[in-house]
Structure formats: structure tokens, C-alpha cells
Amino acid sequence: MEEDRPEEEDIYLGHTGPLGGMIFAAYCGKIIAQSPDRLSVEETVKTWMDEESYWPNVWYVSDHGNVSLITDLGR
């Protein structure tokens, strides 16, 4: 059954900075990517997953707090 929230072992993308202008990706509470460009963050996440040989669920948390599973980043 698919969960509706990220778990600790998942990666999530969220907003930070003034007016949420930066996108970040975090894994286990550690930032693994950050950029004003979401596609750049997603590419960095793909590279990180390949380097780590670990493909967890990846989530996007909007600046309004809505959570969406990004299935096309994982393997």
C-alpha cells in the first residue's frame, strides 16, 4: 500500500529561502541538493541515487504543504 507521506528513508524535495525561491532535496534530514531550478535538483537526486545504488521513493512537498510522490525519479 502506498503511503501519503515521506518516510525517513525517502528523499523529499521542498522549498526554502526567501519566499521559497530555492528547491532542496533531503535524505534522512541531510540536504543532498539545492538550486532555484527544480529540474537541476531532480537531476542531482538521480545522480546521487545512482552513485549510492539506492533508489528510495522521492516526494515533492509544495510550498503549500501538498505532498506528491514523484515516481519517475526512482527505479
PDB file as gemmi writes it, atoms N, CA and C in Angstrom:
CRYST1    1.000    1.000    1.000  90.00  90.00  90.00 P 1                      
ATOM      1  N   MET A   1       0.844  -1.185   0.000  1.00  0.00           N  
ATOM      2  CA  MET A   1       0.000   0.000   0.000  1.00  0.00           C  
ATOM      3  C   MET A   1       0.886   1.244   0.000  1.00  0.00           C  
ATOM      4  N   GLU A   2       0.574   2.174  -0.812  1.00  0.00           N  
ATOM      5  CA  GLU A   2       1.350   3.401  -0.952  1.00  0.00           C  
ATOM      6  C   GLU A   2       1.015   4.378   0.172  1.00  0.00           C  
ATOM      7  N   GLU A   3       2.057   4.910   0.803  1.00  0.00           N  
ATOM      8  CA  GLU A   3       1.871   5.885   1.871  1.00  0.00           C  
ATOM      9  C   GLU A   3       1.640   7.264   1.268  1.00  0.00           C  
ATOM     10  N   ASP A   4       1.053   8.170   2.041  1.00  0.00           N  
ATOM     11  CA  ASP A   4       0.794   9.511   1.527  1.00  0.00           C  
ATOM     12  C   ASP A   4       1.776  10.538   2.073  1.00  0.00           C  
ATOM     13  N   ARG A   5       2.795  10.087   2.792  1.00  0.00           N  
ATOM     14  CA  ARG A   5       3.821  10.978   3.344  1.00  0.00           C  
ATOM     15  C   ARG A   5       5.181  10.307   3.214  1.00  0.00           C  
ATOM     16  N   PRO A   6       6.237  11.110   3.065  1.00  0.00           N  
ATOM     17  CA  PRO A   6       7.578  10.524   3.014  1.00  0.00           C  
ATOM     18  C   PRO A   6       7.948   9.860   4.338  1.00  0.00           C  
ATOM     19  N   GLU A   7       8.699   8.787   4.236  1.00  0.00           N  
ATOM     20  CA  GLU A   7       9.272   8.145   5.407  1.00  0.00           C  
ATOM     21  C   GLU A   7      10.705   8.633   5.560  1.00  0.00           C  
ATOM     22  N   GLU A   8      11.339   8.353   6.683  1.00  0.00           N  
ATOM     23  CA  GLU A   8      12.685   8.853   6.953  1.00  0.00           C  
ATOM     24  C   GLU A   8      13.690   8.423   5.884  1.00  0.00           C  
ATOM     25  N   GLU A   9      13.535   7.229   5.331  1.00  0.00           N  
ATOM     26  CA  GLU A   9      14.471   6.713   4.343  1.00  0.00           C  
ATOM     27  C   GLU A   9      14.188   7.208   2.921  1.00  0.00           C  
ATOM     28  N   ASP A  10      13.122   7.968   2.739  1.00  0.00           N  
ATOM     29  CA  ASP A  10      12.778   8.514   1.427  1.00  0.00           C  
ATOM     30  C   ASP A  10      13.487   9.839   1.203  1.00  0.00           C  
ATOM     31  N   ILE A  11      13.502  10.266  -0.039  1.00  0.00           N  
ATOM     32  CA  ILE A  11      14.019  11.590  -0.397  1.00  0.00           C  
ATOM     33  C   ILE A  11      12.818  12.495  -0.626  1.00  0.00           C  
ATOM     34  N   TYR A  12      12.931  13.734  -0.191  1.00  0.00           N  
ATOM     35  CA  TYR A  12      11.862  14.672  -0.495  1.00  0.00           C  
ATOM     36  C   TYR A  12      12.434  15.991  -0.970  1.00  0.00           C  
ATOM     37  N   LEU A  13      11.709  16.617  -1.882  1.00  0.00           N  
ATOM     38  CA  LEU A  13      12.042  17.937  -2.396  1.00  0.00           C  
ATOM     39  C   LEU A  13      11.104  18.926  -1.726  1.00  0.00           C  
ATOM     40  N   GLY A  14      11.645  20.069  -1.338  1.00  0.00           N  
ATOM     41  CA  GLY A  14      10.840  21.087  -0.702  1.00  0.00           C  
ATOM     42  C   GLY A  14      11.370  22.468  -1.028  1.00  0.00           C  
ATOM     43  N   HIS A  15      10.766  23.470  -0.454  1.00  0.00           N  
ATOM     44  CA  HIS A  15      11.124  24.868  -0.703  1.00  0.00           C  
ATOM     45  C   HIS A  15      11.807  25.461   0.510  1.00  0.00           C  
ATOM     46  N   THR A  16      12.759  26.355   0.264  1.00  0.00           N  
ATOM     47  CA  THR A  16      13.446  27.058   1.332  1.00  0.00           C  
ATOM     48  C   THR A  16      13.852  28.438   0.821  1.00  0.00           C  
ATOM     49  N   GLY A  17      14.370  29.247   1.694  1.00  0.00           N  
ATOM     50  CA  GLY A  17      14.842  30.571   1.306  1.00  0.00           C  
ATOM     51  C   GLY A  17      13.732  31.602   1.274  1.00  0.00           C  
ATOM     52  N   PRO A  18      14.105  32.844   0.960  1.00  0.00           N  
ATOM     53  CA  PRO A  18      13.112  33.920   0.886  1.00  0.00           C  
ATOM     54  C   PRO A  18      12.009  33.582  -0.130  1.00  0.00           C  
ATOM     55  N   LEU A  19      10.798  33.613   0.340  1.00  0.00           N  
ATOM     56  CA  LEU A  19       9.620  33.326  -0.490  1.00  0.00           C  
ATOM     57  C   LEU A  19       9.671  31.941  -1.130  1.00  0.00           C  
ATOM     58  N   GLY A  20      10.436  31.019  -0.544  1.00  0.00           N  
ATOM     59  CA  GLY A  20      10.511  29.659  -1.069  1.00  0.00           C  
ATOM     60  C   GLY A  20      11.190  29.570  -2.410  1.00  0.00           C  
ATOM     61  N   GLY A  21      12.107  30.492  -2.698  1.00  0.00           N  
ATOM     62  CA  GLY A  21      12.737  30.568  -4.013  1.00  0.00           C  
ATOM     63  C   GLY A  21      13.758  29.492  -4.320  1.00  0.00           C  
ATOM     64  N   MET A  22      14.173  28.734  -3.317  1.00  0.00           N  
ATOM     65  CA  MET A  22      15.123  27.656  -3.535  1.00  0.00           C  
ATOM     66  C   MET A  22      14.417  26.319  -3.342  1.00  0.00           C  
ATOM     67  N   ILE A  23      14.793  25.356  -4.162  1.00  0.00           N  
ATOM     68  CA  ILE A  23      14.298  23.992  -4.033  1.00  0.00           C  
ATOM     69  C   ILE A  23      15.439  23.168  -3.451  1.00  0.00           C  
ATOM     70  N   PHE A  24      15.126  22.287  -2.515  1.00  0.00           N  
ATOM     71  CA  PHE A  24      16.155  21.410  -1.967  1.00  0.00           C  
ATOM     72  C   PHE A  24      15.665  19.973  -1.998  1.00  0.00           C  
ATOM     73  N   ALA A  25      16.614  19.049  -1.924  1.00  0.00           N  
ATOM     74  CA  ALA A  25      16.308  17.638  -1.759  1.00  0.00           C  
ATOM     75  C   ALA A  25      17.006  17.180  -0.493  1.00  0.00           C  
ATOM     76  N   ALA A  26      16.293  16.415   0.313  1.00  0.00           N  
ATOM     77  CA  ALA A  26      16.847  15.936   1.573  1.00  0.00           C  
ATOM     78  C   ALA A  26      16.659  14.432   1.691  1.00  0.00           C  
ATOM     79  N   TYR A  27      17.649  13.810   2.331  1.00  0.00           N  
ATOM     80  CA  TYR A  27      17.602  12.388   2.638  1.00  0.00           C  
ATOM     81  C   TYR A  27      18.026  12.221   4.092  1.00  0.00           C  
ATOM     82  N   CYS A  28      17.187  11.604   4.898  1.00  0.00           N  
ATOM     83  CA  CYS A  28      17.455  11.399   6.333  1.00  0.00           C  
ATOM     84  C   CYS A  28      17.848  12.695   7.015  1.00  0.00           C  
ATOM     85  N   GLY A  29      17.176  13.788   6.650  1.00  0.00           N  
ATOM     86  CA  GLY A  29      17.418  15.072   7.287  1.00  0.00           C  
ATOM     87  C   GLY A  29      18.626  15.829   6.776  1.00  0.00           C  
ATOM     88  N   LYS A  30      19.343  15.282   5.787  1.00  0.00           N  
ATOM     89  CA  LYS A  30      20.533  15.925   5.237  1.00  0.00           C  
ATOM     90  C   LYS A  30      20.236  16.426   3.824  1.00  0.00           C  
ATOM     91  N   ILE A  31      20.591  17.689   3.560  1.00  0.00           N  
ATOM     92  CA  ILE A  31      20.399  18.263   2.220  1.00  0.00           C  
ATOM     93  C   ILE A  31      21.391  17.619   1.251  1.00  0.00           C  
ATOM     94  N   ILE A  32      20.875  17.053   0.151  1.00  0.00           N  
ATOM     95  CA  ILE A  32      21.755  16.453  -0.855  1.00  0.00           C  
ATOM     96  C   ILE A  32      21.782  17.256  -2.150  1.00  0.00           C  
ATOM     97  N   ALA A  33      20.883  18.224  -2.286  1.00  0.00           N  
ATOM     98  CA  ALA A  33      20.860  19.087  -3.473  1.00  0.00           C  
ATOM     99  C   ALA A  33      20.094  20.354  -3.144  1.00  0.00           C  
ATOM    100  N   GLN A  34      20.494  21.455  -3.795  1.00  0.00           N  
ATOM    101  CA  GLN A  34      19.779  22.724  -3.612  1.00  0.00           C  
ATOM    102  C   GLN A  34      20.034  23.611  -4.810  1.00  0.00           C  
ATOM    103  N   SER A  35      18.969  24.217  -5.326  1.00  0.00           N  
ATOM    104  CA  SER A  35      19.057  25.082  -6.501  1.00  0.00           C  
ATOM    105  C   SER A  35      17.735  25.827  -6.654  1.00  0.00           C  
ATOM    106  N   PRO A  36      17.746  26.972  -7.345  1.00  0.00           N  
ATOM    107  CA  PRO A  36      16.470  27.617  -7.646  1.00  0.00           C  
ATOM    108  C   PRO A  36      15.698  26.876  -8.753  1.00  0.00           C  
ATOM    109  N   ASP A  37      16.352  25.926  -9.408  1.00  0.00           N  
ATOM    110  CA  ASP A  37      15.767  25.193 -10.531  1.00  0.00           C  
ATOM    111  C   ASP A  37      15.416  23.766 -10.115  1.00  0.00           C  
ATOM    112  N   ARG A  38      14.133  23.424 -10.105  1.00  0.00           N  
ATOM    113  CA  ARG A  38      13.691  22.086  -9.680  1.00  0.00           C  
ATOM    114  C   ARG A  38      14.295  20.989 -10.547  1.00  0.00           C  
ATOM    115  N   LEU A  39      14.381  21.199 -11.848  1.00  0.00           N  
ATOM    116  CA  LEU A  39      14.942  20.163 -12.727  1.00  0.00           C  
ATOM    117  C   LEU A  39      16.393  19.862 -12.382  1.00  0.00           C  
ATOM    118  N   SER A  40      17.148  20.890 -12.017  1.00  0.00           N  
ATOM    119  CA  SER A  40      18.531  20.696 -11.594  1.00  0.00           C  
ATOM    120  C   SER A  40      18.595  19.846 -10.332  1.00  0.00           C  
ATOM    121  N   VAL A  41      17.714  20.113  -9.391  1.00  0.00           N  
ATOM    122  CA  VAL A  41      17.664  19.323  -8.157  1.00  0.00           C  
ATOM    123  C   VAL A  41      17.299  17.875  -8.480  1.00  0.00           C  
ATOM    124  N   GLU A  42      16.327  17.672  -9.352  1.00  0.00           N  
ATOM    125  CA  GLU A  42      15.926  16.317  -9.723  1.00  0.00           C  
ATOM    126  C   GLU A  42      17.076  15.563 -10.388  1.00  0.00           C  
ATOM    127  N   GLU A  43      17.830  16.218 -11.255  1.00  0.00           N  
ATOM    128  CA  GLU A  43      18.985  15.581 -11.898  1.00  0.00           C  
ATOM    129  C   GLU A  43      20.043  15.205 -10.863  1.00  0.00           C  
ATOM    130  N   THR A  44      20.283  16.087  -9.901  1.00  0.00           N  
ATOM    131  CA  THR A  44      21.251  15.796  -8.843  1.00  0.00           C  
ATOM    132  C   THR A  44      20.786  14.609  -8.010  1.00  0.00           C  
ATOM    133  N   VAL A  45      19.487  14.527  -7.733  1.00  0.00           N  
ATOM    134  CA  VAL A  45      18.940  13.398  -6.988  1.00  0.00           C  
ATOM    135  C   VAL A  45      19.140  12.102  -7.772  1.00  0.00           C  
ATOM    136  N   LYS A  46      18.876  12.110  -9.069  1.00  0.00           N  
ATOM    137  CA  LYS A  46      19.087  10.908  -9.892  1.00  0.00           C  
ATOM    138  C   LYS A  46      20.542  10.458  -9.823  1.00  0.00           C  
ATOM    139  N   THR A  47      21.456  11.401  -9.938  1.00  0.00           N  
ATOM    140  CA  THR A  47      22.886  11.084  -9.867  1.00  0.00           C  
ATOM    141  C   THR A  47      23.234  10.514  -8.497  1.00  0.00           C  
ATOM    142  N   TRP A  48      22.742  11.139  -7.438  1.00  0.00           N  
ATOM    143  CA  TRP A  48      23.004  10.669  -6.073  1.00  0.00           C  
ATOM    144  C   TRP A  48      22.517   9.235  -5.896  1.00  0.00           C  
ATOM    145  N   MET A  49      21.297   8.943  -6.390  1.00  0.00           N  
ATOM    146  CA  MET A  49      20.751   7.597  -6.254  1.00  0.00           C  
ATOM    147  C   MET A  49      21.606   6.582  -6.994  1.00  0.00           C  
ATOM    148  N   ASP A  50      22.062   6.924  -8.205  1.00  0.00           N  
ATOM    149  CA  ASP A  50      22.923   6.014  -8.963  1.00  0.00           C  
ATOM    150  C   ASP A  50      24.253   5.790  -8.249  1.00  0.00           C  
ATOM    151  N   GLU A  51      24.851   6.858  -7.732  1.00  0.00           N  
ATOM    152  CA  GLU A  51      26.130   6.734  -7.024  1.00  0.00           C  
ATOM    153  C   GLU A  51      25.994   5.897  -5.753  1.00  0.00           C  
ATOM    154  N   GLU A  52      24.877   6.030  -5.062  1.00  0.00           N  
ATOM    155  CA  GLU A  52      24.645   5.294  -3.818  1.00  0.00           C  
ATOM    156  C   GLU A  52      24.052   3.903  -4.064  1.00  0.00           C  
ATOM    157  N   SER A  53      23.644   3.627  -5.307  1.00  0.00           N  
ATOM    158  CA  SER A  53      22.936   2.381  -5.634  1.00  0.00           C  
ATOM    159  C   SER A  53      21.742   2.183  -4.693  1.00  0.00           C  
ATOM    160  N   TYR A  54      21.016   3.255  -4.517  1.00  0.00           N  
ATOM    161  CA  TYR A  54      19.860   3.262  -3.621  1.00  0.00           C  
ATOM    162  C   TYR A  54      18.785   4.126  -4.265  1.00  0.00           C  
ATOM    163  N   TRP A  55      17.610   3.545  -4.466  1.00  0.00           N  
ATOM    164  CA  TRP A  55      16.546   4.241  -5.173  1.00  0.00           C  
ATOM    165  C   TRP A  55      15.268   4.260  -4.329  1.00  0.00           C  
ATOM    166  N   PRO A  56      15.233   5.153  -3.342  1.00  0.00           N  
ATOM    167  CA  PRO A  56      14.044   5.247  -2.484  1.00  0.00           C  
ATOM    168  C   PRO A  56      12.919   6.000  -3.196  1.00  0.00           C  
ATOM    169  N   ASN A  57      11.769   6.034  -2.541  1.00  0.00           N  
ATOM    170  CA  ASN A  57      10.696   6.894  -3.035  1.00  0.00           C  
ATOM    171  C   ASN A  57      11.175   8.340  -2.984  1.00  0.00           C  
ATOM    172  N   VAL A  58      10.744   9.117  -3.952  1.00  0.00           N  
ATOM    173  CA  VAL A  58      11.071  10.545  -3.981  1.00  0.00           C  
ATOM    174  C   VAL A  58       9.756  11.310  -3.973  1.00  0.00           C  
ATOM    175  N   TRP A  59       9.678  12.294  -3.077  1.00  0.00           N  
ATOM    176  CA  TRP A  59       8.458  13.071  -2.863  1.00  0.00           C  
ATOM    177  C   TRP A  59       8.726  14.540  -3.140  1.00  0.00           C  
ATOM    178  N   TYR A  60       7.691  15.230  -3.569  1.00  0.00           N  
ATOM    179  CA  TYR A  60       7.738  16.685  -3.722  1.00  0.00           C  
ATOM    180  C   TYR A  60       6.734  17.277  -2.747  1.00  0.00           C  
ATOM    181  N   VAL A  61       7.215  18.185  -1.905  1.00  0.00           N  
ATOM    182  CA  VAL A  61       6.349  18.892  -0.960  1.00  0.00           C  
ATOM    183  C   VAL A  61       6.233  20.325  -1.470  1.00  0.00           C  
ATOM    184  N   SER A  62       5.043  20.713  -1.902  1.00  0.00           N  
ATOM    185  CA  SER A  62       4.846  22.044  -2.471  1.00  0.00           C  
ATOM    186  C   SER A  62       4.997  23.115  -1.392  1.00  0.00           C  
ATOM    187  N   ASP A  63       5.095  24.350  -1.834  1.00  0.00           N  
ATOM    188  CA  ASP A  63       5.200  25.457  -0.880  1.00  0.00           C  
ATOM    189  C   ASP A  63       3.913  25.646  -0.071  1.00  0.00           C  
ATOM    190  N   HIS A  64       2.860  24.919  -0.439  1.00  0.00           N  
ATOM    191  CA  HIS A  64       1.605  24.943   0.329  1.00  0.00           C  
ATOM    192  C   HIS A  64       1.472  23.712   1.216  1.00  0.00           C  
ATOM    193  N   GLY A  65       2.474  22.842   1.192  1.00  0.00           N  
ATOM    194  CA  GLY A  65       2.468  21.650   2.034  1.00  0.00           C  
ATOM    195  C   GLY A  65       1.836  20.419   1.419  1.00  0.00           C  
ATOM    196  N   ASN A  66       1.422  20.496   0.157  1.00  0.00           N  
ATOM    197  CA  ASN A  66       0.865  19.326  -0.517  1.00  0.00           C  
ATOM    198  C   ASN A  66       1.991  18.355  -0.852  1.00  0.00           C  
ATOM    199  N   VAL A  67       1.758  17.068  -0.635  1.00  0.00           N  
ATOM    200  CA  VAL A  67       2.777  16.045  -0.842  1.00  0.00           C  
ATOM    201  C   VAL A  67       2.396  15.188  -2.041  1.00  0.00           C  
ATOM    202  N   SER A  68       3.361  15.010  -2.978  1.00  0.00           N  
ATOM    203  CA  SER A  68       3.137  14.184  -4.167  1.00  0.00           C  
ATOM    204  C   SER A  68       4.305  13.236  -4.352  1.00  0.00           C  
ATOM    205  N   LEU A  69       4.014  11.991  -4.637  1.00  0.00           N  
ATOM    206  CA  LEU A  69       5.049  11.008  -4.923  1.00  0.00           C  
ATOM    207  C   LEU A  69       5.549  11.231  -6.351  1.00  0.00           C  
ATOM    208  N   ILE A  70       6.867  11.366  -6.489  1.00  0.00           N  
ATOM    209  CA  ILE A  70       7.471  11.502  -7.821  1.00  0.00           C  
ATOM    210  C   ILE A  70       7.978  10.124  -8.204  1.00  0.00           C  
ATOM    211  N   THR A  71       7.261   9.436  -9.053  1.00  0.00           N  
ATOM    212  CA  THR A  71       7.612   8.058  -9.375  1.00  0.00           C  
ATOM    213  C   THR A  71       8.628   7.942 -10.486  1.00  0.00           C  
ATOM    214  N   ASP A  72       8.780   8.956 -11.304  1.00  0.00           N  
ATOM    215  CA  ASP A  72       9.678   8.851 -12.454  1.00  0.00           C  
ATOM    216  C   ASP A  72      11.144   9.047 -12.098  1.00  0.00           C  
ATOM    217  N   LEU A  73      11.470   9.422 -10.846  1.00  0.00           N  
ATOM    218  CA  LEU A  73      12.864   9.569 -10.447  1.00  0.00           C  
ATOM    219  C   LEU A  73      13.429   8.257  -9.935  1.00  0.00           C  
ATOM    220  N   GLY A  74      12.616   7.425  -9.341  1.00  0.00           N  
ATOM    221  CA  GLY A  74      13.100   6.182  -8.759  1.00  0.00           C  
ATOM    222  C   GLY A  74      13.272   5.099  -9.808  1.00  0.00           C  
ATOM    223  N   ARG A  75      13.806   3.970  -9.369  1.00  0.00           N  
ATOM    224  CA  ARG A  75      13.980   2.842 -10.276  1.00  0.00           C  
ATOM    225  C   ARG A  75      13.048   1.736  -9.885  1.00  0.00           C  
TER     226      ARG A  75                                                      
END                                                                             
